[in-house]
Amino acid sequence: MRAFRHSRATTGATKFRLMSADRRKRLSPAQSRDAALEAARALLIESGPQAVTLKAVAARIGRTHANLLHHFGSAAGLQKALAASIADSVVAKIAAAVLRAREGDHDPREVVDLTFDAFGREGAGALASWMILTGNEDALDPILEAIHRLVDEIAEGHSEQAMPLHEETLQLTLMALGDALLGAPMARALGLSRDKARELAAAQLRSSVVSEG
């Protein structure tokens, strides 16, 4: 009886592995790339940017190192694609929040939180810094391009506000990036609350909206 149960469990495990392998085989190139980016993002949040390697991502999704090389070319290519994926995933939310804030029916703090979260909780700040330190000088390009598209989208039809928008975006992005990298220790050293940088950014954004209104 024990042998039967063992046999049945072994058969079940084998069947699961075969089904998983079959699903992996059926993935299109685009699906395989998306799965790799999803795994890379999870590794980034769980263990930091140094954990985002081709080997680690390949192991997590059950693919080979060569398969990921085909999609991304190198670890730097994977990290740059991950930065672009993170940027694209938050831009739509930030755009909607900015528009609501500028129309006066929503607190600008939402814009601040979304931007700070993108660089902090979502790992964009740590990833960009790590890539720059390891020699990937164009690390910030995907993030900056996404933010530039965001500003252009918001300013469309409001050319007189384009420069203030660019200035506000520059200030907010630099504050969010700095907070992601040094916010916690700086706040502790100065005896301030951890959210102080967000409060300052929100106050500045509210002031800008009022002065333009």
N, C-alpha and C positions, 0 to 999 in steps of 0.2 A: 504493500500500500504506500509506504514511504517512497519507494522507488518510483511508483506511479506519479505521486505528487511532485517529486523532483523532476521527473520527465516532463510533466505538464507545465511546470514553472519554467523549465529550460526551453520548452517549445514556445511558450508565451514570450519569453525574453528574446528568443531568436526571431520570432515573428515581428516583434516591435522594432528590432534593429533593422530587419528587412524592409518594414514599412517606412521607417525613417530614412533609410538609404534610398528607397524608391522616391520619397517626396523630394529628397535632395537632388536626385537625378532629374526630376521633372521641372526643377526651377529654371526659368528663363535666365539669360544673362542679366537682365535688369533686376529680376527678383533676387538673384544671387548677390548682386551688388548691394541692393537695399538691405538684405539680411546681414551682410557684412557691416554696413554702416550702423545698423541697429545694434549689433553686437559690440561694435567699437564704442558707440555712445554709452552703452551699459558699463563697459570696462572703464571708460573715462570717469563716469560718475562714481563707480564703486572703488576704484583703485588709483585714480589720477592719470595724467597724460602719459607717464612713463610706461603704463601698462598697455597702451594702445600700440601693439605690434602686430605685424602680419601673422606671426606664429600664434599669438594668443587669440586673435580674432578667428583664424582658421580653425583652431581647436574648438572654439566655442560653437561654431556653426557646422562643424563636421566637414569642412572643406580642406583642400590641400594648400600648402604655401604657394605652390605654382599657380593655383586657381586665383588666389588673391593678387599675385603679381600680374596676372593677365588683366585684372580689372583696374588696378591702381598703380602698377609700375614699381612702386617702392613703398616703404613705410611712410616716407614724407608725403607721397601721393595719397595714401590712405588718410593721413592726418589732415591734409588740406581738404580732401573730399568730406571728411567729418566736420571740419570747420564750416564748410559751405552748407552742409546739411543742417547743422545747428542754427546757423544764421537764417536760412530759409524758413525753418520751422517756427521761428519767433517773429519774423518780420510782419506777417499778416496780422498777428495779434497786436503788435505794437502800433501798426498803422491804424487799426480800428480804434485803439485806445487814444492815440494822438488826435485823431479827428474828433472823437467825442469830447476830449478835453478842450480842444480849441473852439468847439461849438458851445462850450459853457455848461453842458449838461452832465459832466462827469469830472471827478476829481483827477487832476494830473498825477496824483500819487500812483495811479494804476500804470501810467506810462513808465514812471520811475521804477516801480517794482518789476515790471516785465523786462525792462532793459537790464537792471541789476541782476535779476535771476538768470538772464541769458548768459551773462559773463561769470556769475557766481555759481548758482545751483546747477545750471546746465553745463558748466565746465568750459565755456568758450574762452574765458580769460586765462585759465591755467593752461589750456591746450595751446593757445596762441603764444604765450610766454615760453612754454617748453619748446615749441617748434623754433622760435627765434633763437633761443639759447643753444639749440642743437644745429644751427646753421641754416634753417629754412627761412630765409629772409622775407619771402612773400607770404608768410603764415597768415597775416591779417587780411590779405587781399579778399578772400571770400566774404569775410565779415564786413569789411569796409564797403565792398561792392553792394552787398545786400542792404546796408544802412543807407548808402547813397541812393539806391533805387527807392527805398522807403521815403526819403526826404523829397525826391522828385515827384513821387506819387502824391504825397500830401500837398506839395506846393503847386501842383497842376491847377491852372486856372486862377492862381493867386500869386502872380509874379512879383507883386510888391512885397510879399512875405517870404520870398525864397531865401534871401540872405539871413533874416532872423531865424528861419527854420534851420539853415545849415549851421549857424552859430549855436543854437540850442542843442542840436544833435551832437555837435562836436563836444560841447561842454558835458552833456549827459553821458555820452559814450566814454569820455576820459574819466569821469567820476565813477562810472560803473566798473570800468577796467581796473582802476586804482583800488576801489573797494574790494573787488574780487581777490586782488593780490595781497593787499596790506590792511584792509579795513578792520579786521578783527584785532590784530596786535596794536594798531594805531589807536583804536577806540579804547582799548584797555590801558595803554600807556598814558592817554590823556584823560582818563576817567570819564569817558563819554559812553552813552548807550551804543550798542552795536548798530542800531538803525539811524544814528545821527547823520551819516552821509546821505541816506535816502531822504531824510527829512529836509536837509539842506537843498538837495536836488529838486524835491517837490516844491519847496518854497520859491526857488528860483524860476521854475517852470510856471508856477501860478503868477508870479510877478510879470513874466514875459507876456503871458496871455492877457493879463489885465492891461498892460501898457499898450498892447497892440489893438485892444478892443475899442 
